[in-house]
Amino acid sequence: MDIASFAKSAEVIAHEIIYAYGMAPEDYYPAEEEVLAVYVFGAVNAYSQTLKLDEISELMFHVAMISVFSHQFGYDEKKTERAYQFCVKCTDKSYNPVLYTVFHRGIDAFFLLQQPEKLEADIKSIMSPIFKSMGIDEES
């Protein structure tokens, strides 16, 4: 698989997750943005694992995620790289156990992409406690 094809597939995965969440990234609270970025990172990671591992290099994965953060989240060049590095750190449980769990829920989410109702419910089950901890009404 070439890098452009992998990046396009990663963007489709991100788009499906963002669509299931039901809100445009520019309307996210900062905490939502971080959580969705890590969740998408996990889903794209799961996709890469379904392919032959020798086909997807770390560089290809990096470029694909930069494309996702740029085109799907609307990040500028500097923010895309920060988001990528942040997501990589979240794959380490000792960095942030909550976001490590979100990363793994994103891995599971890859297998829910063909079940939008279940995907939406999964995302909202992650976001609900975040909103609660911030004192934000989820409907606002």
C-alpha positions as CSV (number, residue, x, y, z in Angstrom):
1,M,0.0,0.0,0.0
2,D,1.3,3.4,-0.8
3,I,1.4,6.4,1.5
4,A,-1.4,8.3,-0.3
5,S,-3.8,5.3,-0.1
6,F,-3.0,4.7,3.5
7,A,-3.5,8.4,4.3
8,K,-6.8,8.5,2.4
9,S,-8.1,5.4,4.3
10,A,-7.0,7.1,7.6
11,E,-9.0,10.2,6.7
12,V,-12.1,8.1,5.9
13,I,-11.8,6.4,9.3
14,A,-11.5,9.8,11.0
15,H,-14.4,11.2,9.1
16,E,-16.6,8.3,10.1
17,I,-15.7,8.8,13.8
18,I,-16.2,12.6,13.6
19,Y,-19.5,12.1,11.8
20,A,-20.7,9.5,14.4
21,Y,-19.9,12.0,17.1
22,G,-22.2,14.5,15.4
23,M,-20.3,17.7,15.9
24,A,-17.8,19.6,13.8
25,P,-14.2,19.7,15.2
26,E,-14.2,23.5,15.3
27,D,-17.0,23.3,17.8
28,Y,-15.2,20.9,20.2
29,Y,-14.1,21.9,23.7
30,P,-10.4,21.5,24.1
31,A,-10.9,18.3,26.1
32,E,-13.2,16.8,23.4
33,E,-10.6,17.6,20.8
34,E,-7.9,15.8,22.7
35,V,-10.0,12.8,23.4
36,L,-11.3,12.5,19.8
37,A,-7.8,12.9,18.4
38,V,-6.5,10.0,20.6
39,Y,-9.6,7.9,19.8
40,V,-9.0,8.4,16.0
41,F,-5.3,7.7,16.5
42,G,-6.3,4.3,18.1
43,A,-8.7,3.5,15.3
44,V,-6.1,4.3,12.6
45,N,-3.6,2.2,14.5
46,A,-6.0,-0.7,14.5
47,Y,-6.5,-0.3,10.7
48,S,-2.7,-0.3,10.2
49,Q,-2.5,-3.6,12.2
50,T,-5.0,-5.2,9.9
51,L,-2.6,-4.7,7.0
52,K,0.7,-6.4,6.5
53,L,2.9,-4.8,9.2
54,D,5.8,-4.6,6.8
55,E,3.7,-2.5,4.5
56,I,3.0,0.3,7.0
57,S,6.1,2.0,8.2
58,E,6.2,4.4,11.2
59,L,6.7,7.2,8.7
60,M,3.6,6.3,6.7
61,F,1.6,6.2,9.9
62,H,3.0,9.6,10.9
63,V,2.2,11.1,7.6
64,A,-1.3,9.7,7.5
65,M,-2.1,11.1,11.0
66,I,-0.7,14.5,10.1
67,S,-3.1,14.4,7.1
68,V,-6.0,13.4,9.4
69,F,-5.2,16.2,11.9
70,S,-4.9,18.7,9.1
71,H,-7.9,17.8,6.9
72,Q,-10.3,16.3,9.4
73,F,-9.6,18.4,12.5
74,G,-8.5,21.5,10.7
75,Y,-5.2,21.9,12.5
76,D,-2.3,24.0,11.2
77,E,1.1,22.5,10.5
78,K,2.4,23.2,14.0
79,K,-0.7,21.8,15.8
80,T,-0.7,18.7,13.7
81,E,2.8,17.7,14.9
82,R,1.9,18.5,18.5
83,A,-1.2,16.4,18.2
84,Y,0.7,13.5,16.8
85,Q,3.3,13.6,19.5
86,F,0.6,13.9,22.2
87,C,-1.2,10.9,20.8
88,V,2.0,8.8,20.7
89,K,2.5,9.6,24.4
90,C,-1.1,8.5,25.1
91,T,-0.1,5.0,24.0
92,D,1.9,4.7,27.3
93,K,-0.3,4.0,30.3
94,S,2.1,5.7,32.6
95,Y,1.7,9.0,30.7
96,N,-2.1,9.3,31.2
97,P,-4.1,6.2,32.2
98,V,-7.4,7.8,31.0
99,L,-6.2,8.7,27.6
100,Y,-4.4,5.3,27.3
101,T,-7.8,3.8,27.8
102,V,-9.3,6.1,25.2
103,F,-6.6,5.0,22.7
104,H,-7.6,1.4,23.3
105,R,-11.3,2.3,22.9
106,G,-10.3,3.8,19.6
107,I,-8.7,0.5,18.6
108,D,-12.0,-1.2,19.4
109,A,-13.8,1.6,17.5
110,F,-12.2,0.6,14.2
111,F,-14.3,-2.6,14.4
112,L,-17.5,-0.5,15.0
113,L,-17.1,1.6,11.8
114,Q,-19.8,-0.4,10.0
115,Q,-22.1,0.0,13.0
116,P,-22.6,3.8,13.3
117,E,-25.1,3.6,16.2
118,K,-22.7,1.5,18.3
119,L,-19.8,3.8,17.4
120,E,-21.8,6.9,18.4
121,A,-22.8,5.3,21.7
122,D,-19.2,4.3,22.4
123,I,-17.9,7.9,21.7
124,K,-20.7,9.4,23.9
125,S,-19.9,6.9,26.7
126,I,-16.4,8.3,26.7
127,M,-17.4,11.9,26.5
128,S,-20.1,11.9,29.1
129,P,-17.8,11.6,32.2
130,I,-15.6,14.2,30.7
131,F,-18.4,16.7,30.4
132,K,-19.6,15.8,33.9
133,S,-16.1,16.4,35.3
134,M,-16.1,19.8,33.6
135,G,-19.5,20.7,34.8
136,I,-20.8,21.0,31.2
137,D,-24.3,20.1,30.1
138,E,-23.8,17.6,27.2
139,E,-26.6,19.1,25.3
140,S,-25.2,22.6,25.2
